[in-house]
Amino acid sequence: MKLAATGALVLFVRSIMGAGCSDGQVGVGTVQSCLIVNNMLTECGATQGVVFGAGNCDQADIENMFQEDGYCQPRTFLHGAKVFCEDDDITVTSVAYDLATWGNCKKQHVDCSAGPLQYLYIDYCCEKM
């Protein structure tokens, strides 16, 4: 539970801080939070799929905890977003989010991490259709 609370706090801090995809696009990516535990060992939680708000690194929706197969697998996002992928289960083709469809998704690598031990990346940016 500590990892979930830490992840939520770091995502909130990141949402205040920065840009992600171009204005008018939503992002799809992952988040993973880690902690330093006994003897300076690093312990990381599950990697979760994230849909990012239009034109920024804001977390718009996140998949349920402990589903770590990536955002292309059948997912339950907490606020109803859906990510659709090609048959390879890697390539994002479209996103249903905020009562709209976002497509023409392009591979990206945007680092939205707020600091050490928190890994938040946008892998695809998608345009509103």
N, C-alpha and C positions, 0 to 999 in steps of 0.2 A: 504494500500500500504506500510505503514511503516513496517508491519509485514513481508511482502514478502522481502523487502530490508534487514531487519535485518536477516531473515533466510538465504538469499543468502550469506551475509557477514560471518555469523557463519559457514555455510557449507564450504566456501572457507578456512577459518581459520582451520577448522577441517581437510580438505583435505591435508593441509601442515603437520599436526601434527602426524597422527598415523595409526596404523594397524587395520585391521578388520578381515575378513576371512583369512584362510590359503592362502599362495601363490598359485596362479593359480585358485582360486575360486572367484566367484562373490557373492555378498550379496543382500538380499532383506529385506527391513525393512521400518521404518517410521521416519519422522521428524516432530517436532512441535516446533515452536518458540513462546516465550512469552515476554511480556514487563511489566514493573512496571509502572502503571498509577496513576492518582490522588489518594491521601490518601493511597499510598503504596499497592494498589490492583494489582493483577496480571491478565493480559488479554492475552489470548493465541489464536493463529490463528488455522486454520484447520490442522488436522493431514494429512500429505501427504505420499503416497507411494514413496519409493526410491529404485533404483537399484544402488548398490555400485560397483566401479571398482574392477578389479581382485586383490585380496590379500591386500586390504586396506579399509579405511573408506572414500575414495573419492566418492563423489556423481557423478555417471556416467549418471544418468537420474532420473528425478523426474516427478511425475504426475502433470497434470494441477492443478492450484489453486482451492480450494473450492470443491474438490472431496474428501470427507472424509469417504468413505465406506471401506477403506482398499485396499491394493494392489491386492486382489483377484477378485474384481469386474471388470467388463469391464472398462478398463482404457485407457486414452490417455496420454502416457508419452511424454514429450516434444521432445525427440530425437529418438523415435521409439522403445524403449524397450517394451517387452511384458512379463507379468508374467502369468503363467498358474498354476491353482490350482485344487485340488480335488473337488468333488461335495460339500464338506462341506464349501467352500468359506473361508477356513482358512489355509489349508495345501498347501504350495507351492510345486509343482512337477517339474517345469522347468522354465527357463527364456530364451527368445530370446533377445540377446544383442550383439552388436559389430560383426555382421554377423556370429554369432555362436549360438549354443544351449548349455545351461548349465543345467544339471540335477542332479539326485541323491542328491537332496536337503535335508539337515539335519537341524533340529531345533537347533537354537543357541540363545544365549543372549549376544551380544557384544555391550557394551556401547561406542558409538563414539561421545558422547556429548562433545562439546568444552568448556562448562562452564555452569554456572547457567542460567536458563531461556531458555535453548535450549536443546531439548530432541531428540537425534538421536540414533536409535537402529537398529542393524542388527538382524533380527529374523530367517533368513535362510541363509545358505551358500551352494552354488551349484557348482558342478565340471563341467569342460568343457567336452562335449560329443564327 
